[in-house]
């Protein structure tokens, strides 16, 4: 019996592994035994002062989070903190080292992230390029083979010098980009910076906002894509026109 496809799942800003897993409950259940989703926590615990007043926890997909609760499953977390101009990613180094250690311990076929987690997922995929970021290496070698795929839902390019140096002009991991046509948190123009770096991309859009789409057609699409990311998988929404092609 073949081993299940193992996917590293990275939550969005203000969520945590527990919140993200619950939010994707229907999607998880639809995966069956052939796909295993492994949810991990970002290392940065957010305090009330860290939360953007302009973006409510509900808008971020984290209405369950509570900065004053002692319940770890309600603790809002992140992969980095940004300055108001979104040019710096404070704490990104810690997240990279945490994920390095996770990847050293186990093997994953791919990575799936939402929002800030999508930015982190794409960065992690790009880090598989040899020597792109020396602290990610262990004894001079990458801790994990290159991912077979990356899924970035409401993704964008992480800010700062580490991200710029890691991506360079592009990264080659086959990446499914999923954008919400009515997403006001990560608008399409912001996602374009990551799309432009993605050599082997597929773009799909849904009519909703800032969330991972989970209607039946999307659950089937994600299940089929994760099982065979290079296959010819029909679009979940016919209006989408960009299919997987390497950049010229």
N, C-alpha and C positions, 0 to 999 in steps of 0.2 A: 504494500500500500504506500502510495507516494506521500511524502511529508507535506503538511499543509503549507500554503503560502503564508509567510510571516511578515506582518506589516507593522512598522514602528509608527505609533500615532502621537502627534504633537498638537497639543491644545492651543487655543488662541489666548490673547492677552486677557487677563482677569479670570480666565477659567482655571481648571486644574485637570488632572487625569480623570478624576472621578466625575466631575461635571461634564467633561467632553464625552466620556464613555456613556453616561446617561443620556446626553443629548442625541447620541448616535445609536440609541437602543434598537430602534427598528432596523437600522442599517446593519448593525452587528448581528442581529438575529437572522437576517436574510443571507448572511455569508455562508451559513452551513458549516460543516466540518472541514471544508477545504481551504478556508482562509482564517488565520488567527490574527486578531488585532491586539497589539500590546500597547497600552496607554501608559505614558510616563509623565511625571511632574516636572515643570520648569523649576529651576532652583531659586528663583527670586520671588520672595513673598511680598505682596503689595500691601501698602498701608493706605489709609484714607487719603493722605496727601499725594499719593502716587496716581490716584484715579482722576481721569480727565472729567471735569464737570460737564463738558460739552457732550460727552458720550456716556450715557447711563450704562449700568451693568447689564440691563436688559438688552440694550442696543448691541452690546458686545457679545451677546449670547451667554451671559454669565449672571443671570438674575438670581441664581442659587447662591452666589458667592456672598460672603459676609466678612468684612475686615475685623469685626469684633468678636466673632465666634471662636470658641476653643476647639471646634470640630474641624479636623484637618481636611475633611472632604468638602468643606465650605470655604477654605482659605483661597483667596484669589492669588494667582501666580502669574509669572511672566518669564520670558526667555531673555529679556533685557528691558531697561528703562531708557526712554528717549528724552532728549531735551526738547523744548517747545518747537524748535525749528526742524526736528526730526533729522538731524545730521549726525548724531552721536548715538551709539548703542551701549549704554553703561551696563556692564555685567555680561556682555555677550561672550567674553572669554570663559567665564565660569560655565556657561551653558554648553559651549563647545567641548570643554573638558569633561563635563558630566556625560554628554552624549558619546564622547570618545570611549569612556569607560563602559558604558552600556553596550556599545558596539563591540568592544573587546571581549565581552562576556558571552555574547550570543550572536547568531547570524540572522539577518533579516533580508527578505527579498526586495523590500522597498520601504518607502517612507511616505506618510500621508499627514499633511498638516492643514490647519485652518487658521486664516488671518496671520497673526504674528507667528503662529506655529507653521504656517505654509511658507513664510519667509525663511524660517529656521530649517524647514525640510529641504528647500531648494539649496540653501547654503550648505547643509550637510551633504547633499548630493554632489555639490561642486567640490567639497573638501576631499572627495575620493580621488581627485586629480593629485598625482604624486607631488609632495613637497609644496603644495599651495599655501599651507599654513603650518610651519614646523611644530608648534606646540600640540597639534592634533596627532602627530606621529608618535609611535611607540617604538623605541630602538631604531628610529629612522624609517619605519615602515608604517603604512596606513593600518589602522586597527581592524579594518573590515574590508572585504571586497566591494567593488563599486555596486551600487544599487541597480537592480533591473528596471526600476521605475520610481517616479516621484509623483505624488498627487498634491497639488497646491490649490486649495479652495480659498478664494478671496485673498490671494497671495500678493506679495510685493517684494521688492528688493530691500533687504536689511540695510540700514544706514551704516556709515562709518568706514574706516580704513580697512578693517579685517574683511568685510564683505567685498569692498572694491578690489582688494588684492586677490581674494579667493576666486571671485568670478572672472576677473580679467575682462576679456571681451565677450566671453560666452561660457556655457557649460553644456555637456553633451548628454547627460542622463535623460532618457525619454521621460517627458513630463506632461502630465495631464493638468491643464489649468482650467479651473472652474470658477466662473465669475457670475455674480448676481446683477442682472440688469438694473435693479433698484437698490443696489448696495450703496448706502450713503456714508458708510464708515471707510471702506476701501473702494474708492471709485475707480472706474476703468483706467483713467489716465495714470493713477498711481500704480496699478497693476502692470501697465505697459512697460515700466522699467524692468520688471522681471521677465515678461514675455519676450522682450527684445534680446535678452541674454540667453534664452533657451533655444539651443540648436535643434533639438528633436522634440517639438512641442505639438500638443493637440489642445485646442481651445474649445470648451463647451460653455454655454451660458444658460442660465435659468431665469425665470421671470421674477424671482423673489429678491430678497435683500441680503443681509449679512448673516448667512448661515449655510450649513452643508445641506443641500437639497436631499430629501429622503422620501419623496413620493415613490410609488411602486416602480415607475419607469426608471427613476434614478437609482433605486436600490438594485434593480436588475443590471443597469449599466455599470455601476461601480463593481458589482460582483463579477461581471464578465471581464471588465477591464483589469481588475486586480489578478484574476486568474490567468489572463493572457494579454498583457499590456501592449504587445506588438501586433495583436490580432486585428482583424477588421471588425470592429464592434460598432454596430449602428448607433447613431446619436440618439440620446434620450429625448431630444427636442429637435424636430425637423428643421427649424430655422437656422440652426448652427451649420456653418459651412466650412470651417477650417478643420481639415482632417490632418492626421499625423504626417508631416513631411519634414525632412531635414532642411535647414536654411541653405540657400544657395551659397 
